[in-house]
């Protein structure tokens, strides 16, 4: 089978490896698509360090079950599934435990992004947004869009989305934001105070992974409100105005998860919403690349051209996407 290996920063090769064998409790999945995750970009561009190569990234997988182990009762051969795996996802086949495969129903396979959806589900559930809350989301990229869609299901009063890019703010409006703010031309704290009668947001999400929005969280949130850190902060230290955060008695929510049971619970919840039609990810995969162009897929995710939301790498022969 073909698989992508990152030999060095910005240097993927496509090599041949044997199709993996499966254990009795595993399934072999013929990969249809694998998403490019922001958390992999620092490895790809070398900013995470020069050690540990070669690497086999790829953990946002969907595909068709090709073969099942002798102990597996579900899924069945031929079933379309969303898969949680910790690597080697940019390949024609992956072998995973059957319990890590969830049905996708009629959802197109390259929109069956169960793993990143699990991250967004778990973040919103941990934040515990309540009916009628005023909510700020800083960051309107792929993860910010999913957080916005999930927060909307909880019935907020104001759903304010901020970013620096006009194209992504237009998309946030289309997804139902009650107010969008381009922080290059407007003061987000001023807008939030105006909309909330000077009180501030009940819950504020940072979904960028960079310093400036993290610093701004406390300026848009009411006393004893929640600051939710969803962005994946790579590349060095971050600073927070801790004296101000202490005084304001903020509840700080670190919305990152490494526990397997938590990840799978979020994935099951997300896929139930997706397969039932309660949640749609249409329009969130904007750039699709064949396996041989995986370097371009990562370059595009790194540069984020206008209109970009998400890159995926597509394999051949794994059913309709």
C-alpha positions in Angstrom: 0.0 0.0 0.0 1.0 3.7 -0.4 1.7 5.7 2.8 3.0 9.2 3.4 6.1 9.5 5.5 7.6 12.9 6.7 11.3 12.4 6.2 12.3 15.9 7.3 10.5 19.3 7.7 8.4 20.0 4.7 9.5 16.8 3.0 6.9 14.1 2.6 7.7 11.0 0.6 5.1 8.4 -0.7 6.4 4.9 0.0 5.2 1.4 -0.3 4.5 -0.6 2.9 2.7 -3.9 3.4 -1.0 -3.7 4.2 -1.1 -4.0 8.0 -2.3 -7.2 9.6 -5.2 -7.0 12.1 -5.7 -8.4 15.5 -8.9 -10.3 16.5 -10.5 -7.1 17.9 -9.4 -4.9 15.0 -10.6 -3.9 11.6 -8.8 -3.0 8.4 -10.1 0.3 6.9 -9.6 1.3 3.3 -8.9 5.0 3.8 -11.0 7.4 1.8 -9.8 10.7 3.3 -7.6 12.1 6.1 -7.7 15.6 7.3 -4.7 17.9 7.9 -4.8 18.9 11.5 -3.4 22.2 12.7 -1.6 20.3 15.5 0.5 18.6 12.8 1.7 21.8 11.2 4.6 22.5 13.6 5.9 19.0 13.0 5.6 19.5 9.2 7.4 22.9 9.1 10.1 22.0 11.6 9.1 24.4 14.4 8.5 21.5 16.7 12.2 20.5 16.4 14.4 18.5 14.1 14.2 15.2 16.2 11.9 12.3 15.7 12.0 11.9 12.0 10.8 10.0 10.1 7.2 10.6 11.2 3.9 9.2 10.1 1.2 11.9 10.8 -2.5 11.6 10.1 -5.3 11.0 12.6 -8.5 12.4 11.1 -9.5 9.3 9.1 -12.6 8.1 7.3 -13.0 5.1 5.0 -14.6 1.8 4.3 -14.2 -1.4 6.4 -12.2 -3.8 4.3 -11.8 -6.7 6.7 -12.8 -7.5 10.3 -11.1 -9.5 13.0 -12.6 -12.8 14.3 -13.9 -11.2 17.5 -15.5 -8.2 15.8 -19.3 -8.1 15.5 -19.5 -4.4 14.5 -18.8 -2.7 12.1 -19.2 -5.0 9.1 -17.2 -5.3 6.0 -18.3 -2.6 3.6 -19.4 -0.2 6.3 -18.4 3.5 5.9 -16.8 4.7 9.1 -15.1 7.6 10.9 -12.0 6.4 12.6 -9.9 7.5 15.5 -6.2 6.7 15.1 -3.1 8.2 16.5 -1.1 8.2 13.3 -0.3 6.7 9.9 -3.6 8.1 8.6 -2.2 9.3 5.3 -2.2 5.8 3.9 -4.4 3.6 1.8 -5.1 1.4 4.8 -5.2 1.6 8.6 -5.6 -1.1 11.1 -7.6 0.0 14.3 -9.6 -1.4 17.1 -13.2 -1.9 16.0 -14.4 0.3 18.9 -12.6 3.2 17.3 -14.8 3.1 14.2 -18.1 4.9 14.2 -20.8 4.7 11.5 -21.2 7.7 9.2 -24.5 6.9 7.6 -25.1 9.0 4.5 -22.5 11.7 5.4 -19.9 12.1 2.7 -16.7 10.4 3.8 -14.6 13.5 3.5 -17.0 15.3 5.8 -17.0 12.5 8.4 -14.4 14.3 10.5 -15.1 12.5 13.7 -11.8 13.2 15.6 -11.7 17.0 15.3 -15.5 17.1 15.8 -14.9 15.2 19.1 -12.5 18.0 20.2 -15.1 20.6 19.5 -17.9 18.6 21.2 -15.8 18.1 24.3 -14.8 21.7 24.5 -18.4 23.0 24.3 -19.6 20.4 26.8 -16.9 21.2 29.3 -17.7 24.9 28.9 -21.3 24.0 29.7 -22.9 26.9 27.7 -26.4 27.5 29.1 -29.6 28.7 27.5 -29.5 32.5 27.0 -25.8 32.8 27.6 -23.8 35.5 25.9 -20.9 33.8 24.1 -17.8 35.1 22.4 -15.7 33.0 20.0 -12.3 34.4 19.0 -11.2 32.5 15.9 -13.4 31.6 13.0 -11.3 28.9 11.3 -12.3 25.2 11.1 -12.4 24.5 14.8 -14.0 27.9 15.5 -16.7 27.1 13.0 -17.5 23.8 14.7 -17.5 25.3 18.1 -19.9 28.0 16.8 -22.2 25.4 15.3 -22.3 23.4 18.6 -22.7 26.5 20.8 -25.7 27.5 18.6 -27.4 24.2 19.4 -27.4 25.3 23.1 -29.4 28.4 22.5 -27.2 31.4 23.4 -28.6 35.0 23.4 -25.6 36.6 21.7 -23.1 34.6 19.7 -20.3 37.0 18.8 -17.5 35.8 16.5 -14.2 37.6 16.1 -11.3 37.2 13.7 -8.9 39.2 11.6 -10.1 37.9 8.2 -13.2 39.2 6.5 -13.8 36.0 4.5 -14.1 33.9 7.6 -16.3 36.4 9.3 -18.7 36.3 6.4 -18.8 32.5 6.8 -19.5 32.9 10.6 -22.4 35.2 9.7 -23.8 32.6 7.3 -23.5 30.0 10.2 -25.7 32.2 12.4 -23.4 34.5 14.4 -25.5 37.3 15.9 -22.5 39.7 15.5 -19.1 39.4 13.9 -16.2 41.6 14.7 -13.0 42.2 12.6 -10.6 43.0 15.4 -8.4 44.9 12.9 -11.1 47.6 12.5 -13.3 47.3 15.6 -12.7 46.9 19.4 -14.1 43.5 20.4 -14.3 44.5 24.2 -16.3 47.6 23.2 -18.7 45.6 21.0 -19.2 43.0 23.8 -19.8 45.6 26.4 -22.3 47.4 24.2 -24.3 44.2 23.5 -24.2 43.0 27.1 -25.0 46.3 28.8 -21.5 46.5 30.1 -21.5 43.1 31.7 -19.4 41.0 29.4 -19.8 37.5 28.0 -20.7 34.6 30.1 -18.4 32.3 28.2 -15.5 33.2 25.9 -13.7 30.7 23.6 -10.2 31.2 22.3 -9.8 29.1 19.2 -6.6 30.4 17.6 -3.6 29.1 19.4 -1.8 32.5 19.4 -1.0 35.1 22.0 -3.2 38.1 21.3 -6.6 36.5 21.4 -5.6 34.6 24.6 -4.7 38.0 26.2 -8.0 39.4 25.1 -10.2 36.7 26.7 -10.4 38.5 30.1 -11.3 41.8 28.5 -14.6 40.4 27.0 -15.7 38.2 29.8 -17.9 39.0 32.9 -16.7 38.5 36.4 -16.8 34.8 37.3 -17.4 34.0 33.7 -15.6 31.2 31.8 -12.5 31.4 29.7 -12.2 28.4 27.4 -8.9 27.6 25.7 -9.5 25.6 22.6 -6.7 26.8 20.5 -3.7 24.5 20.3 -0.8 26.6 21.5 2.4 25.6 19.7 5.9 27.2 19.6 7.1 28.7 22.9 5.6 30.2 26.0 2.4 32.2 26.4 1.6 35.0 28.8 -1.7 35.7 30.6 -2.7 38.7 32.8 -3.0 36.5 35.8 -3.6 39.3 38.3 -6.6 40.5 36.4 -7.9 36.9 35.9 -7.5 36.3 39.6 -9.4 39.4 40.5 -12.2 38.7 38.1 -12.5 35.1 39.5 -12.6 33.6 36.0 -13.2 29.9 35.6 -10.5 28.7 33.2 -11.3 25.8 31.1 -8.5 23.9 29.3 -10.4 22.3 26.5 -7.8 19.8 25.5 -8.2 16.0 26.0 -5.8 13.1 25.9 -8.0 10.5 27.7 -9.1 7.8 25.3 -12.6 7.4 26.9 -13.2 11.2 26.7 -12.1 11.4 23.1 -14.4 8.5 22.1 -17.3 9.8 24.0 -17.0 13.2 22.2 -16.6 11.4 18.9 -19.7 9.3 19.5 -21.7 12.4 20.4 -20.4 14.4 17.4 -21.2 11.6 14.9 -24.7 11.2 16.3 -25.3 14.9 15.7 -23.7 14.6 12.2 -25.5 11.5 11.0 -28.9 12.7 12.3 -28.6 16.0 10.4 -28.6 18.1 13.6 -25.1 19.2 12.7 -23.7 19.8 9.2 -20.1 20.3 8.1 -20.9 21.3 4.5 -18.5 23.9 3.2 -15.9 23.2 5.9 -13.6 21.1 3.7 -12.5 23.6 1.0 -9.2 22.1 -0.3 -8.8 18.5 -1.3 -5.6 16.9 -2.5 -4.5 13.4 -3.8 -2.0 11.6 -1.7 0.9 12.4 -4.0 0.2 16.2 -3.3 0.3 15.9 0.5 3.0 18.5 0.7 0.8 21.0 -1.0 -2.1 20.0 1.3 0.1 21.0 4.3 1.5 24.1 2.6 -2.1 25.3 2.0 -3.1 24.6 5.6 -0.1 26.6 6.7 -0.7 29.6 4.4 -4.5 29.7 4.8 -5.3 31.4 1.5 -8.6 33.4 1.2 -11.6 31.1 1.4 -9.6 28.3 3.2 -11.1 26.3 6.0 -9.7 22.8 5.9 -7.4 20.6 3.8 -8.0 16.9 3.3 -5.9 14.2 1.6 -8.0 11.8 -0.5 -7.1 8.2 -1.4 -8.3 6.3 -4.4 -10.7 3.4 -4.5 -12.3 3.6 -1.1 -15.9 4.4 -2.2 -17.7 7.6 -2.8 -16.6 10.7 -1.1 
